[in-house]
Every structure is written in C-alpha cells, then in structure tokens.
Amino acid sequence: MKNHGEPSTSSLNRPWYHSPSFIFLVALTLRLAVLTIGHTYRITPRGDHFQFGWEMGRIARSLALNQGFSNPTDLPTGPSAWAPPIYPYTLSKVFQLAGMYSNASGWIILAFNCIFGALTCITIYKIGETIYGASLARAASWTWAVFPYAIYWPVRVVWEASLSAYLLSVALLLTLKMRDDSPKLRTWIWYGLLWGRIALTNTALVSMLPFFLLWLLYRSQQRKNYFIGMCLAGIVMAAAITPWLIRNYSVFGKFVFIRDNLPLEMHVANTETSNGLWTRSEHPGNDPEAMRRFQELGELRFMEEKQQQFRQFVSDHPQLFLNFSLKRAAYFWIGTPVNAEVGGHNLLPARHLGFFLASALAFAGLWWTWREKKSGVFLFACLLLIYPLPYYLVNPFPRYKHPIEPEMILLIVFAIIHLYNFSFRRGT
C-alpha cells in the first residue's frame, strides 16, 4: 500500500512499544481496569434498570425471554424495529448467559465494548500512518488509548457506540487501502459484508457509504473495474441486510428499512412546548397516554402518527424548527446542556468549552489536511460535515458523535502538531 504521509518505520525495526498491538493491549488493560476497579458495571437499577441499554436493553430482555425482537419500552407493545438488531441480540445472549440486568451481565457487555474501543487504537494507527505518517499515527493511537473521554464510553454506556466507532474506522481504513491496492473481487465482497454489518449495528452510518464509494470511483484510474466492484459490494451488502428486511416485512406487513423510531425522535424534539432538545415528556416510557396510544396502534402505526405530527409542526412553525435545528447543530459540537453541578459549582461552561475546543481543533486539522493535500481529506470532510446532519433534527446526544471521534482524534493531533510547530517557529 502506498503511504501518503512520511515514510513509516519498518515493522522489523520498530520498537515493540511503538507497535499498534502493544498500544491495543495497554488500551484494553486500562479499560478493563477502570471497568472492574471502578465498578462501572454496577448499573443503576432505577426505572427497572432502564439505563441498562435503554430501549436496546428492553428488546434484549424480550429476546432473552423468548418474546422475540419486541417491547422496547416498559410495557408489552409487540414486534419492534426500534433499533438495529446486532447489539440487542448480543446483549440478549449476555442476559441468557449471566442473568437479566445482573452485575455479571454488566461487566460482560461493557468488556465487549472495551474490546472494540481498544481495537480502534489499531485502526487509528493504520489510518494515521497511511495519511500522516508513523509519528502522528503513534501519537493519535496513544491519545485514544489513554484519553479519559475515549475510555468513558465503553466502560460506562451499554450502547453500540464503541462498536460503531470501530466498524466505521475499519471502513475508512479499507477504503483508503482499496484506492491504492486495485482491489480484487474478494476485497469488494468483504467491503459489502462490512457495510452490511455497519447497517445492522448503526444504520445512521450508512449515510457515509455513497461518499466513500464516490471517492473511490473519482480517485481510480480504472473506473470501469471499480464500478463493477462497487456493484458487487452493493449486492453483498443487500444480501447481508435482506434477512432483517424480510423479518420486518413479515411482522409489520410493509417495508421498513432496518429501524423505524426516527419519527418519534424527531417529534419529541420538535414541539411547541420544547426548547428544541429531546425530552421524555411525550416518550411512551414516561407518558401514560403515549404508552396507551403505543399499545393501541402498535409500533409502526404509532411511528407513522408521530411522523405526521412532526410534519405538521414543521409546516406550522418553520422558523421555530429552523431555530431548533441551528441550536442542535451547535450542541452537537459543544455538548448538550446537562446538570453539571459539582460541589455547588456549575461546571457546564467548562463542559461546553472542552467540547468546543476539541471540535475546533478537529476542523482546524481538517483545514490543514486539505491545505497539505493529504490523502482522504474528502472522507474526513464527509464525516465531519455530512454524518451529523440527521442529528440536527433530533437531540444531539454526545454518544451520537462517538462513531466519528477516532477520525476527530487524528485531526486534533494533526492540528496540535501544527500549532506547536507554528508557536515554535515564532519563538525562534
């Protein structure tokens, strides 16, 4: 594979402590230590253990009880397509193995997250080495390995965020390699299988696939062969997700593309009584009337009703919807406002500042990547500019940004190195 950064150190001459495998082992050990010593696997039982995976945890419970992929809230509501299937099915197996909502199940599923959080060190290293060179690759990989914020998600949150971040980084790395290596048919097959797994893990990430493919086609000197390969990858991806689409059609009687809960998310974040952020006031888990309606209509018709209510709100209040969306776009990058009072001190401004600095450095890194004509700048730009767009319509929880944070770490480290070199030159 052609390297577009500085020449990389040969794996034979590279010190063992520079190895991405060693960084992975340190990252995994650190995450498992925090998980175990910090007792983060002891997830609060409040709300009948709802924070143990939220709706995914409820679906996993139904699966473990042989009730099928159903009941994403507190009461029986029938078949569901609330979430993509991979993570709930994984969690259900953990429940069957170690007990429903038990501490042992908490440790196992969070350790599962930790494995993928640590594996991301390797993909960060490989991407960084390809684009920026070995020195920056090591710095970014070590940053991901030890940075507390990167450790937080796998050890605290029962969600697919760590798995999604890893899978997307693998897709980016494979895309960069395919541009350089004139991929064979089996590579396109693996590419299609990878994106099928991504779609069944975090459907929102599929928005990146067209841009990755367009980049490959544009950069290729053999566009006919690449186009054939892309068609093959698309067929393989379609084959990978088709069983789930057939399942959805069989239980709902109409086509549902993997998941169906977006209308509810858009509705509860866009009402005349909201401030543009997601609230649980109209969520079936909190509102008895919404739950009654959910049970009465079933999930699909309930979501269709919420979609109509959302469209009506946008039609009646276009300026308010625009204001809400702009506010959510800002909060995606500076963090949503939460209760951050510690010892009588309000730390919310510090929280916003931390998120803002990280985001500003990532965009600065993107700018310098473009200025220096590094490989893959278009892909980075799509991750920062296109991927977040759907979350500007709903509440931009920080965990929704986590799948692109490995790439943000690379850009942040690149920006910090630039700023350091600039200040050093000025000092001399």
C-alpha positions in Angstrom: 0.0 0.0 0.0 1.3 3.4 -0.9 1.9 5.6 2.0 0.9 9.3 1.6 2.4 10.5 4.9 6.0 10.4 6.0 7.8 7.1 5.4 6.7 4.6 8.0 9.1 2.7 10.2 9.6 -0.9 9.1 7.7 -3.3 11.4 11.0 -5.2 11.8 12.9 -2.1 13.0 10.1 -0.5 15.0 10.5 -0.8 18.8 8.0 -3.1 20.4 6.4 -0.2 22.4 5.7 1.6 19.1 3.7 -1.4 17.9 -0.1 -0.9 17.5 -0.6 -4.3 19.1 1.1 -3.1 22.2 -1.0 0.1 22.2 -4.1 -2.1 21.9 -3.0 -4.2 24.9 -2.4 -1.1 27.0 -5.7 0.4 26.0 -7.7 -2.8 26.7 -5.9 -3.4 30.0 -6.7 0.2 31.1 -10.3 0.0 30.1 -10.9 -3.3 31.8 -9.2 -2.0 34.9 -11.4 1.1 35.0 -14.5 -1.1 34.4 -13.5 -3.6 37.2 -11.9 -1.4 39.8 -14.3 1.5 39.3 -17.3 -0.9 39.4 -18.9 0.8 36.4 -20.6 -2.5 35.6 -22.9 -1.8 38.5 -25.6 0.0 36.5 -28.3 1.7 38.5 -31.5 -0.3 38.9 -33.5 2.9 38.8 -36.5 2.8 36.5 -36.4 -1.0 36.4 -32.9 -1.0 35.0 -33.8 1.3 32.1 -30.3 2.7 31.9 -29.0 -0.8 31.2 -29.2 -0.3 27.5 -32.4 1.8 27.4 -34.6 0.6 24.6 -31.9 -1.8 23.4 -31.9 -3.3 26.9 -35.6 -3.8 26.8 -35.5 -5.5 23.4 -32.6 -7.7 24.6 -34.8 -8.7 27.7 -37.6 -9.7 25.4 -35.2 -11.7 23.2 -33.8 -13.4 26.3 -37.3 -14.3 27.5 -38.1 -15.8 24.0 -40.6 -13.0 23.3 -38.9 -12.0 20.0 -37.5 -8.7 19.0 -40.2 -6.7 20.7 -41.3 -4.4 23.6 -38.7 -1.6 23.5 -40.3 0.2 26.4 -41.7 -0.7 29.8 -44.9 -2.5 28.8 -45.7 -5.1 26.1 -46.1 -3.3 22.7 -45.5 -6.1 20.2 -42.9 -6.5 17.5 -40.3 -3.8 17.2 -37.8 -2.3 14.8 -36.8 0.4 17.2 -33.1 -0.4 16.9 -30.8 -2.3 14.5 -30.5 -5.9 15.5 -26.9 -6.7 16.2 -26.4 -5.0 19.6 -29.7 -6.1 21.1 -29.1 -9.7 20.0 -25.6 -9.6 21.5 -26.9 -8.2 24.8 -29.7 -10.8 24.9 -27.1 -13.6 24.7 -25.3 -11.9 27.6 -28.5 -11.9 29.6 -29.1 -15.6 28.9 -25.5 -16.4 30.0 -25.1 -14.2 33.1 -28.6 -13.1 34.2 -31.0 -10.3 33.4 -29.7 -6.9 34.3 -27.1 -8.5 36.6 -23.7 -7.1 37.6 -22.1 -10.0 35.7 -24.0 -9.1 32.6 -23.0 -5.5 33.0 -19.3 -6.5 33.2 -19.5 -8.8 30.2 -21.3 -6.4 27.8 -19.1 -3.4 28.9 -16.0 -5.6 28.4 -17.3 -6.4 24.9 -17.4 -2.6 24.4 -13.9 -2.3 25.8 -12.5 -4.8 23.3 -13.8 -2.7 20.3 -12.8 0.6 22.0 -9.2 -0.8 22.3 -9.2 -2.3 18.8 -9.9 1.2 17.5 -6.3 2.1 18.5 -5.1 -0.2 15.7 -7.3 1.3 13.0 -6.4 4.8 14.2 -2.8 3.9 13.9 -3.2 2.4 10.4 -5.2 5.3 9.1 -2.8 7.8 10.6 0.2 6.0 9.1 -1.4 6.0 5.7 -2.3 9.7 5.7 0.1 11.5 8.0 3.0 9.1 8.7 4.1 6.9 11.6 4.9 9.6 14.2 1.4 11.1 14.1 -0.1 7.7 13.9 1.5 6.7 17.2 0.6 9.9 18.9 -3.1 9.6 17.9 -3.3 6.0 18.8 -1.8 6.6 22.2 -4.1 9.5 22.7 -7.1 7.3 22.1 -5.7 4.6 24.3 -5.3 6.8 27.4 -7.7 9.7 26.9 -10.4 9.6 29.7 -13.2 10.7 27.4 -12.4 7.8 24.9 -12.4 5.4 27.9 -15.7 6.7 29.3 -18.0 5.3 26.5 -17.0 1.6 26.6 -16.8 1.3 30.4 -20.0 3.3 31.2 -22.6 3.1 28.5 -24.4 0.0 27.4 -24.8 1.0 23.7 -23.3 0.3 20.3 -21.2 3.5 20.3 -17.8 1.7 20.7 -18.6 -1.0 18.2 -19.9 1.6 15.7 -16.7 3.7 16.1 -14.5 0.7 15.4 -16.5 -0.5 12.4 -16.5 2.9 10.8 -12.8 3.2 11.3 -12.3 -0.2 9.6 -14.4 1.0 6.7 -12.4 4.2 6.4 -9.1 2.2 6.5 -10.3 -0.3 4.0 -11.5 2.4 1.7 -8.0 4.1 1.8 -6.3 0.7 1.1 -8.7 -0.1 -1.8 -7.9 3.2 -3.5 -4.2 2.2 -3.5 -4.3 -1.6 -4.0 -6.5 -2.2 -7.1 -8.9 -4.4 -5.0 -9.8 -7.9 -6.1 -13.3 -9.2 -6.2 -12.9 -10.8 -2.7 -12.0 -7.4 -1.3 -15.2 -5.9 -2.7 -17.1 -8.8 -1.1 -15.6 -8.1 2.3 -16.3 -4.4 1.8 -20.0 -5.2 1.2 -20.1 -7.5 4.2 -18.6 -4.8 6.4 -21.1 -2.2 5.4 -23.9 -4.8 5.9 -22.7 -5.3 9.5 -22.4 -1.5 9.9 -26.0 -1.1 8.7 -27.3 -3.7 11.2 -25.3 -2.1 14.0 -25.8 1.7 13.5 -27.9 2.5 10.4 -27.1 6.2 10.5 -23.5 5.3 9.4 -24.8 4.1 6.1 -25.1 7.7 5.0 -21.3 7.6 4.6 -21.2 4.7 2.1 -22.2 6.7 -1.0 -19.5 9.3 -0.3 -16.9 6.6 0.3 -17.8 4.9 -3.0 -17.8 8.2 -4.9 -14.3 9.0 -3.6 -13.1 5.6 -4.7 -14.6 6.0 -8.2 -13.2 9.5 -8.6 -9.7 8.7 -7.5 -9.5 5.5 -9.5 -7.7 5.1 -12.8 -9.7 2.0 -13.6 -13.2 3.3 -13.2 -15.0 0.5 -15.1 -13.4 -2.1 -12.8 -14.2 -0.1 -9.7 -17.8 0.4 -10.8 -18.2 -3.3 -11.2 -16.6 -3.9 -7.8 -19.0 -1.3 -6.2 -22.0 -3.1 -7.7 -20.7 -6.3 -6.3 -20.2 -4.7 -2.9 -23.8 -3.3 -3.1 -25.2 -6.7 -3.9 -23.3 -8.3 -1.0 -24.4 -5.6 1.4 -28.0 -6.0 0.3 -27.8 -9.8 0.8 -26.4 -9.2 4.3 -29.3 -7.0 5.4 -32.1 -8.7 3.4 -33.0 -11.3 6.1 -33.7 -8.5 8.6 -35.7 -6.6 6.0 -37.7 -9.8 5.3 -38.3 -10.1 9.1 -39.5 -6.5 9.3 -41.9 -7.0 6.3 -43.3 -10.3 7.8 -44.1 -8.7 11.2 -45.2 -5.2 10.0 -46.8 -6.0 6.7 -44.8 -3.3 4.9 -41.2 -2.4 4.1 -39.2 -1.0 7.0 -35.5 -0.2 6.3 -33.8 -1.8 9.4 -35.3 0.6 12.1 -38.4 2.8 12.5 -38.0 5.0 15.5 -36.8 8.2 13.8 -40.3 9.8 13.7 -40.7 9.6 17.4 -37.2 11.1 18.0 -38.0 14.0 15.6 -41.4 14.6 17.2 -40.3 14.8 20.8 -37.5 17.2 19.9 -39.8 19.5 17.9 -42.9 20.6 19.7 -44.3 24.0 20.7 -43.6 23.2 24.3 -40.0 22.0 23.8 -36.8 24.1 23.6 -35.5 22.1 20.6 -34.0 19.4 22.6 -35.2 15.9 23.2 -37.4 15.3 26.3 -39.0 12.3 27.7 -42.3 14.1 28.4 -44.0 12.5 25.4 -42.0 9.3 25.3 -44.1 6.1 25.9 -41.8 5.2 28.8 -42.8 8.4 30.6 -46.2 9.5 29.3 -49.1 7.1 30.2 -51.2 8.5 27.3 -48.3 8.0 24.8 -47.9 4.4 26.1 -51.6 3.8 25.8 -51.5 5.0 22.2 -48.4 3.0 21.5 -50.1 -0.2 22.7 -53.3 0.6 20.9 -51.7 1.3 17.5 -48.7 -0.9 17.6 -45.2 0.4 16.8 -45.4 1.1 13.1 -48.7 3.0 13.2 -47.5 4.8 16.3 -44.4 6.0 14.4 -46.5 7.0 11.4 -48.6 9.2 13.7 -45.5 10.8 15.1 -44.2 11.4 11.7 -47.4 13.3 10.8 -47.2 15.3 14.0 -43.6 16.3 13.2 -44.5 17.3 9.6 -47.4 19.4 10.9 -45.1 21.1 13.4 -42.6 22.0 10.6 -45.4 23.2 8.4 -46.9 25.4 11.2 -43.6 26.6 12.7 -40.9 26.6 10.0 -38.9 29.4 11.7 -39.0 27.7 15.1 -37.9 24.4 13.5 -35.0 26.2 11.8 -34.0 27.8 15.1 -34.2 24.5 16.9 -32.1 22.8 14.2 -29.4 25.5 14.4 -29.3 25.2 18.2 -29.0 21.4 17.9 -26.2 21.8 15.4 -24.3 23.9 17.9 -24.9 21.5 20.7 -23.7 18.6 18.6 -20.2 20.2 18.7 -20.2 21.9 22.1 -22.1 19.2 24.0 -25.8 19.3 25.2 -26.6 21.2 28.3 -26.9 18.9 31.3 -26.8 19.2 35.0 -23.0 19.6 35.7 -23.1 21.0 39.2 -20.4 19.5 41.4 -19.8 20.7 45.0 -22.1 23.7 44.4 -20.1 24.8 41.3 -21.7 24.8 37.9 -19.2 23.1 35.5 -21.5 23.4 32.4 -19.4 26.2 30.9 -16.3 24.1 31.3 -18.1 21.2 29.7 -19.1 23.3 26.7 -15.6 24.7 26.4 -14.0 21.3 26.4 -16.3 20.0 23.6 -15.8 23.3 21.7 -12.0 23.1 21.8 -12.0 19.5 20.6 -14.4 20.3 17.8 -12.4 23.5 16.8 -9.2 21.5 16.7 -10.8 18.8 14.6 -11.9 21.3 12.0 -8.6 23.1 12.1 -6.9 19.7 11.5 -9.3 19.2 8.5 -8.3 22.5 7.1 -4.6 21.8 7.4 -5.1 18.3 5.9 -6.7 20.0 2.9 -4.0 22.6 2.7 -1.3 20.0 2.6 -3.3 17.9 0.1 -3.2 14.8 2.3 -5.0 11.7 1.1 -8.5 11.1 2.3 -9.4 14.7 3.2 -12.7 14.4 1.3 -13.6 11.4 3.5 -12.7 13.3 6.7 -14.8 16.2 5.5 -17.8 14.0 4.9 -17.5 12.5 8.4 -17.5 16.0 10.0 -20.0 17.7 7.7 -22.4 15.1 6.4 -22.7 12.5 9.1 -24.0 14.8 11.8 -26.9 16.3 9.6 -29.6 13.8 10.8 -28.8 14.6 14.4 -29.5 18.3 13.9 -33.2 17.2 13.6 -33.2 15.3 17.0 -31.5 15.7 20.3 -27.7 15.5 19.6 -26.6 13.3 22.5 -22.8 13.2 22.7 -22.8 9.4 22.2 -24.1 10.0 18.6 -20.8 11.8 17.9 -18.7 9.0 19.2 -18.6 6.9 16.0 -16.6 9.7 14.2 -14.4 10.6 17.2 -11.5 8.2 16.1 -11.1 10.3 13.0 -11.5 13.5 15.1 -8.6 12.4 17.2 -6.4 12.1 14.2 -7.4 15.6 13.0 -7.0 17.0 16.5 -3.5 15.6 16.9 -2.5 16.9 13.5 -3.8 20.4 14.4 -2.0 20.4 17.7 1.3 19.5 16.0 0.7 22.3 13.5 0.0 24.8 16.3 3.1 23.6 18.2 5.3 24.0 15.2 3.9 27.4 14.5 4.5 28.6 18.0 8.0 27.1 18.0 8.8 28.9 14.7 7.5 32.2 16.2 9.6 31.6 19.4 12.7 31.2 17.4 
